[in-house]
Amino acid sequence: MMRSVDVFYQILLPLIILQFLRTLFLPTTFDMILLAILVFLYLSHVLGWFSS
């Protein structure tokens, strides 16, 4: 189970970068909210907010 979670977070960083670039060129409210959610998910993993 933890391995699949780690794979998800490894895929999440490139998605954040692509979403950030998309937000720079075509900023919409949806893009900004999606970017904020992705960053929150990544930071929660890095800082261990939801780890047991």
ZAFIVEX-547598 format. One record per atom (N, C-alpha, C, O, CB): x, y, z negated; residue in three letters; atom name. Coordinates in steps of 0.02 Angstrom, whole numbers. Glycine has a CB too. Layout:
residues N
+--------+--------+--------+-----+----+
!   east !  north !     up !   r !  a !
+--------+--------+--------+-----+----+
!      X !      Y !      Z ! ala ! CA !
...
+--------+--------+--------+-----+----+
//
This chain:
residues 52
+--------+--------+--------+-----+----+
!   east !  north !     up !   r !  a !
+--------+--------+--------+-----+----+
!     41 !    -60 !      0 ! met !  N !
!      0 !      0 !      0 ! met ! CA !
!     43 !     63 !      0 ! met !  C !
!     30 !    109 !     38 ! met !  O !
!    -47 !      0 !    -60 ! met ! CB !
!     94 !     65 !    -42 ! met !  N !
!    136 !    124 !    -45 ! met ! CA !
!    174 !    136 !     20 ! met !  C !
!    188 !    193 !     39 ! met !  O !
!    186 !    118 !   -103 ! met ! CB !
!    190 !     81 !     55 ! arg !  N !
!    225 !     89 !    118 ! arg ! CA !
!    182 !    125 !    170 ! arg !  C !
!    207 !    167 !    207 ! arg !  O !
!    247 !     20 !    145 ! arg ! CB !
!    118 !    109 !    172 ! ser !  N !
!     74 !    142 !    219 ! ser ! CA !
!     65 !    216 !    201 ! ser !  C !
!     57 !    258 !    246 ! ser !  O !
!      5 !    107 !    221 ! ser ! CB !
!     65 !    232 !    137 ! val !  N !
!     60 !    301 !    115 ! val ! CA !
!    123 !    339 !    136 ! val !  C !
!    119 !    396 !    158 ! val !  O !
!     50 !    305 !     39 ! val ! CB !
!    181 !    308 !    128 ! asp !  N !
!    244 !    340 !    148 ! asp ! CA !
!    247 !    352 !    223 ! asp !  C !
!    271 !    404 !    245 ! asp !  O !
!    303 !    298 !    126 ! asp ! CB !
!    222 !    305 !    262 ! val !  N !
!    219 !    314 !    335 ! val ! CA !
!    174 !    372 !    352 ! val !  C !
!    190 !    412 !    397 ! val !  O !
!    195 !    249 !    370 ! val ! CB !
!    118 !    379 !    318 ! phe !  N !
!     73 !    435 !    330 ! phe ! CA !
!    108 !    501 !    318 ! phe !  C !
!    100 !    548 !    357 ! phe !  O !
!     11 !    429 !    284 ! phe ! CB !
!    146 !    506 !    265 ! tyr !  N !
!    180 !    569 !    250 ! tyr ! CA !
!    239 !    582 !    296 ! tyr !  C !
!    258 !    640 !    306 ! tyr !  O !
!    204 !    569 !    178 ! tyr ! CB !
!    269 !    530 !    324 ! gln !  N !
!    321 !    540 !    374 ! gln ! CA !
!    292 !    566 !    440 ! gln !  C !
!    324 !    605 !    475 ! gln !  O !
!    359 !    474 !    387 ! gln ! CB !
!    232 !    546 !    455 ! ile !  N !
!    198 !    571 !    515 ! ile ! CA !
!    170 !    641 !    503 ! ile !  C !
!    163 !    680 !    550 ! ile !  O !
!    141 !    523 !    536 ! ile ! CB !
!    156 !    657 !    441 ! leu !  N !
!    124 !    721 !    424 ! leu ! CA !
!    170 !    781 !    439 ! leu !  C !
!    145 !    833 !    461 ! leu !  O !
!    105 !    721 !    351 ! leu ! CB !
!    234 !    775 !    427 ! leu !  N !
!    279 !    832 !    437 ! leu ! CA !
!    281 !    855 !    510 ! leu !  C !
!    275 !    915 !    523 ! leu !  O !
!    350 !    814 !    414 ! leu ! CB !
!    290 !    810 !    559 ! pro !  N !
!    287 !    834 !    629 ! pro ! CA !
!    218 !    863 !    647 ! pro !  C !
!    215 !    910 !    687 ! pro !  O !
!    303 !    777 !    676 ! pro ! CB !
!    165 !    836 !    618 ! leu !  N !
!     99 !    865 !    631 ! leu ! CA !
!     94 !    936 !    604 ! leu !  C !
!     63 !    979 !    635 ! leu !  O !
!     44 !    821 !    599 ! leu ! CB !
!    124 !    948 !    546 ! ile !  N !
!    124 !   1015 !    517 ! ile ! CA !
!    161 !   1063 !    563 ! ile !  C !
!    139 !   1120 !    575 ! ile !  O !
!    155 !   1015 !    447 ! ile ! CB !
!    218 !   1041 !    589 ! ile !  N !
!    258 !   1084 !    633 ! ile ! CA !
!    219 !   1100 !    697 ! ile !  C !
!    217 !   1158 !    718 ! ile !  O !
!    325 !   1050 !    650 ! ile ! CB !
!    188 !   1049 !    727 ! leu !  N !
!    149 !   1061 !    788 ! leu ! CA !
!     89 !   1107 !    774 ! leu !  C !
!     73 !   1150 !    814 ! leu !  O !
!    125 !    995 !    817 ! leu ! CB !
!     57 !   1096 !    719 ! gln !  N !
!     -1 !   1138 !    701 ! gln ! CA !
!     21 !   1210 !    687 ! gln !  C !
!    -14 !   1257 !    704 ! gln !  O !
!    -37 !   1109 !    640 ! gln ! CB !
!     80 !   1219 !    657 ! phe !  N !
!    106 !   1286 !    644 ! phe ! CA !
!    119 !   1322 !    710 ! phe !  C !
!    102 !   1380 !    718 ! phe !  O !
!    170 !   1282 !    602 ! phe ! CB !
!    150 !   1287 !    758 ! leu !  N !
!    163 !   1317 !    824 ! leu ! CA !
!     98 !   1334 !    860 ! leu !  C !
!     93 !   1387 !    891 ! leu !  O !
!    206 !   1270 !    867 ! leu ! CB !
!     50 !   1290 !    855 ! arg !  N !
!    -15 !   1304 !    886 ! arg ! CA !
!    -48 !   1365 !    854 ! arg !  C !
!    -78 !   1406 !    888 ! arg !  O !
!    -62 !   1243 !    880 ! arg ! CB !
!    -41 !   1370 !    788 ! thr !  N !
!    -71 !   1427 !    752 ! thr ! CA !
!    -36 !   1492 !    770 ! thr !  C !
!    -68 !   1545 !    771 ! thr !  O !
!    -68 !   1415 !    677 ! thr ! CB !
!     29 !   1489 !    784 ! leu !  N !
!     64 !   1549 !    805 ! leu ! CA !
!     40 !   1576 !    872 ! leu !  C !
!     33 !   1636 !    880 ! leu !  O !
!    139 !   1536 !    808 ! leu ! CB !
!     26 !   1531 !    919 ! phe !  N !
!      7 !   1552 !    986 ! phe ! CA !
!    -67 !   1563 !    995 ! phe !  C !
!    -88 !   1609 !   1031 ! phe !  O !
!     32 !   1502 !   1035 ! phe ! CB !
!   -109 !   1522 !    964 ! leu !  N !
!   -181 !   1528 !    970 ! leu ! CA !
!   -214 !   1525 !    901 ! leu !  C !
!   -246 !   1475 !    884 ! leu !  O !
!   -209 !   1472 !   1016 ! leu ! CB !
!   -206 !   1578 !    863 ! pro !  N !
!   -233 !   1575 !    794 ! pro ! CA !
!   -309 !   1578 !    792 ! pro !  C !
!   -340 !   1626 !    817 ! pro !  O !
!   -203 !   1631 !    752 ! pro ! CB !
!   -338 !   1528 !    761 ! thr !  N !
!   -410 !   1529 !    748 ! thr ! CA !
!   -419 !   1512 !    674 ! thr !  C !
!   -372 !   1489 !    641 ! thr !  O !
!   -449 !   1479 !    794 ! thr ! CB !
!   -478 !   1523 !    649 ! thr !  N !
!   -491 !   1508 !    579 ! thr ! CA !
!   -483 !   1434 !    566 ! thr !  C !
!   -456 !   1414 !    515 ! thr !  O !
!   -562 !   1531 !    560 ! thr ! CB !
!   -507 !   1392 !    612 ! phe !  N !
!   -502 !   1320 !    604 ! phe ! CA !
!   -428 !   1298 !    601 ! phe !  C !
!   -410 !   1257 !    559 ! phe !  O !
!   -537 !   1284 !    662 ! phe ! CB !
!   -386 !   1327 !    644 ! asp !  N !
!   -315 !   1309 !    644 ! asp ! CA !
!   -282 !   1327 !    578 ! asp !  C !
!   -241 !   1289 !    552 ! asp !  O !
!   -279 !   1344 !    701 ! asp ! CB !
!   -299 !   1385 !    551 ! met !  N !
!   -268 !   1406 !    488 ! met ! CA !
!   -290 !   1363 !    430 ! met !  C !
!   -250 !   1346 !    386 ! met !  O !
!   -285 !   1480 !    474 ! met ! CB !
!   -354 !   1344 !    429 ! ile !  N !
!   -379 !   1301 !    376 ! ile ! CA !
!   -348 !   1231 !    381 ! ile !  C !
!   -328 !   1202 !    331 ! ile !  O !
!   -456 !   1296 !    379 ! ile ! CB !
!   -344 !   1205 !    442 ! leu !  N !
!   -313 !   1139 !    453 ! leu ! CA !
!   -240 !   1140 !    432 ! leu !  C !
!   -216 !   1092 !    400 ! leu !  O !
!   -320 !   1118 !    526 ! leu ! CB !
!   -204 !   1193 !    449 ! leu !  N !
!   -134 !   1198 !    429 ! leu ! CA !
!   -127 !   1201 !    353 ! leu !  C !
!    -82 !   1170 !    325 ! leu !  O !
!   -102 !   1261 !    461 ! leu ! CB !
!   -170 !   1238 !    321 ! ala !  N !
!   -168 !   1242 !    248 ! ala ! CA !
!   -181 !   1174 !    216 ! ala !  C !
!   -148 !   1156 !    167 ! ala !  O !
!   -220 !   1293 !    222 ! ala ! CB !
!   -228 !   1136 !    243 ! ile !  N !
!   -243 !   1070 !    216 ! ile ! CA !
!   -184 !   1023 !    225 ! ile !  C !
!   -165 !    987 !    179 ! ile !  O !
!   -305 !   1040 !    250 ! ile ! CB !
!   -153 !   1025 !    285 ! leu !  N !
!    -95 !    982 !    298 ! leu ! CA !
!    -36 !    999 !    252 ! leu !  C !
!     -3 !    954 !    225 ! leu !  O !
!    -73 !    988 !    371 ! leu ! CB !
!    -24 !   1063 !    242 ! val !  N !
!     31 !   1085 !    198 ! val ! CA !
!     16 !   1064 !    127 ! val !  C !
!     61 !   1042 !     91 ! val !  O !
!     41 !   1161 !    203 ! val ! CB !
!    -46 !   1071 !    105 ! phe !  N !
!    -65 !   1051 !     37 ! phe ! CA !
!    -54 !    976 !     27 ! phe !  C !
!    -27 !    955 !    -25 ! phe !  O !
!   -138 !   1069 !     23 ! phe ! CB !
!    -74 !    936 !     76 ! leu !  N !
!    -63 !    863 !     71 ! leu ! CA !
!     11 !    846 !     67 ! leu !  C !
!     31 !    804 !     26 ! leu !  O !
!    -95 !    828 !    131 ! leu ! CB !
!     51 !    879 !    108 ! tyr !  N !
!    123 !    864 !    108 ! tyr ! CA !
!    155 !    886 !     42 ! tyr !  C !
!    195 !    849 !     13 ! tyr !  O !
!    157 !    900 !    168 ! tyr ! CB !
!    138 !    945 !     18 ! leu !  N !
!    167 !    969 !    -45 ! leu ! CA !
!    144 !    926 !   -104 ! leu !  C !
!    182 !    915 !   -151 ! leu !  O !
!    147 !   1042 !    -58 ! leu ! CB !
!     83 !    901 !   -101 ! ser !  N !
!     59 !    858 !   -156 ! ser ! CA !
!    100 !    794 !   -159 ! ser !  C !
!    112 !    767 !   -214 ! ser !  O !
!    -15 !    842 !   -147 ! ser ! CB !
!    122 !    769 !   -102 ! his !  N !
!    164 !    709 !   -101 ! his ! CA !
!    235 !    725 !   -125 ! his !  C !
!    263 !    688 !   -165 ! his !  O !
!    166 !    678 !    -31 ! his ! CB !
!    263 !    780 !   -100 ! val !  N !
!    332 !    798 !   -117 ! val ! CA !
!    338 !    814 !   -191 ! val !  C !
!    386 !    793 !   -224 ! val !  O !
!    355 !    858 !    -75 ! val ! CB !
!    289 !    849 !   -218 ! leu !  N !
!    292 !    869 !   -289 ! leu ! CA !
!    262 !    818 !   -335 ! leu !  C !
!    266 !    825 !   -396 ! leu !  O !
!    257 !    935 !   -298 ! leu ! CB !
!    231 !    765 !   -307 ! gly !  N !
!    204 !    711 !   -347 ! gly ! CA !
!    143 !    729 !   -387 ! gly !  C !
!    134 !    704 !   -443 ! gly !  O !
!    256 !    687 !   -393 ! gly ! CB !
!    100 !    772 !   -360 ! trp !  N !
!     41 !    793 !   -396 ! trp ! CA !
!     -9 !    737 !   -407 ! trp !  C !
!    -40 !    735 !   -460 ! trp !  O !
!      8 !    849 !   -360 ! trp ! CB !
!    -17 !    693 !   -359 ! phe !  N !
!    -67 !    641 !   -363 ! phe ! CA !
!    -38 !    571 !   -372 ! phe !  C !
!    -74 !    521 !   -367 ! phe !  O !
!   -111 !    643 !   -303 ! phe ! CB !
!     26 !    566 !   -384 ! ser !  N !
!     57 !    500 !   -391 ! ser ! CA !
!     40 !    472 !   -460 ! ser !  C !
!     35 !    509 !   -509 ! ser !  O !
!    133 !    503 !   -380 ! ser ! CB !
!     33 !    407 !   -462 ! ser !  N !
!     15 !    375 !   -525 ! ser ! CA !
!     75 !    356 !   -565 ! ser !  C !
!     69 !    329 !   -620 ! ser !  O !
!    -27 !    313 !   -513 ! ser ! CB !
+--------+--------+--------+-----+----+
//
